[in-house]
Amino acid sequence: MTSDVRRLLEAHGRAEREVYMDNENSGQVPPEVVEAMLPYFNQVGYGHPSITNRPGWEAFEVVQETAEAVARTIGADPEDVHFTHSGTEANNLAILGVARANRSRGRKIVVSAVEHLSVILPAESLEDAGFKVVRAPVDEEGFVDQDVLAELVDRETVLVSVQTVNHEIGTIQRVRGLSEVVRDKNADVIFHTDACDAYGRVRIDADAMGVDMITLSSHKILGPKGVGVLYVADGVRVEPVLRGALSSQPLWPGVENVPAMAGFKRAIELAFEDFDGANGRVSGLRDRLMDSILDRVPDALLNGPRGEERVSDNLNVSFLHVEGEALTVELSMRGVYVSSGSACTSRILEPSHVMLAIGRRYEEAHGSILFRLTRYHTRDDVDYVARQVPEAVERLRRISPLGKG
Ligand SMILES: Cc1ncc(COP(=O)(O)O)c(C=O)c1O
């Protein structure tokens, strides 16, 4: 494997211009964020946040300040902000922790069919423990319908999980309305929303959204990898999933990633300092790219909604008669870095469950390409990508067995 990657990289070389638009899966950390992290490796706060010595207290201060920064931006109390080391871990904690702590109340869990796999898979793992797990269907733009969700909720339901924004097709769910209909059916249901792809782009407020738990991940807002968050409203019972030693995070023990938290805090400040302005610019660039690609490439389908109900930075297009993986490689050679479907599924070449849930056929799902922009992209970047994509698709269609001939 290692040598395969090395050979690939040697053959790949470097394009004249590079535009990274795979920020959905991860990406470059801005220099200001890196700078905020550096002192915490070896100058201050390099101790253990639970230990009573100076470097330990300095580390604990970072944990507290990061919790305060998160709390301020989601309308929560800092004590209700719990850290993990990724969004995946926070979602696992939400699903497994709530199910285990509340199993005497009921054994039904409802998750939307387009959730990230870090919600769906832990939920389905509970089937062995006697839980019934139901996937709420979505329409062709990825929306969960209120009436359909209400139908699925009953007295046995302990947990409902519907994301705020879809990670592949950018659909912004109407979470408030969904939580209302769920509570009308059963006031005791715990409502979780995975907001990893909404944070910094869509306003999040626990009370206004009517949710009990929220998942966030640092690297989804250009922070470093290695910090996740689970907000848990006061009074919601969650059983720890991991057991371990002393930690300031009893729900997820293990030493906190303090340098990454310092970076996450800086990334939050940057994401919120010009929230509307930056998101407006990004959606303008995204629309320019979308219009250009859809105008120039025949047999290209937009996945997900248009307009206000699509998150500002997401573009997902299915190119018929091409294999998405082949297109990511062709584009990579041209210095355009994007992904096909979701990273979680692309390595195993299964069509993404999100694409199938919105009714895309296998070949449409396989040809889907995900672009995610950031506030650092320029019009020149977008125009470069808009020129490369039609050429790359055309070349692959000419040589591909899937091509029209
Ligand atoms: C919606 C959503 N939830 C959860 C995750 C998992 O977060 P992490 O990569 O921090 O494990 C992702 C990651 O891409 C995501 O897009």
The ligand as a Gaussian input file, in Angstrom:
#p B3LYP/6-31G(d) Opt

LIG

0 1
 C      -21.782000      15.428000       8.627000
 C      -20.540000      14.815000       9.202000
 N      -20.613000      14.226000      10.385000
 C      -19.542000      13.669000      10.953000
 C      -18.321000      13.669000      10.330000
 C      -17.140000      13.018000      10.981000
 O      -16.265000      13.988000      11.483000
 P      -14.727000      13.636000      11.659000
 O      -14.102000      13.653000      10.311000
 O      -14.231000      14.726000      12.565000
 O      -14.664000      12.307000      12.310000
 C      -18.196000      14.258000       9.085000
 C      -16.891000      14.201000       8.387000
 O      -16.708000      14.387000       7.258000
 C      -19.332000      14.845000       8.506000
 O      -19.265000      15.413000       7.293000

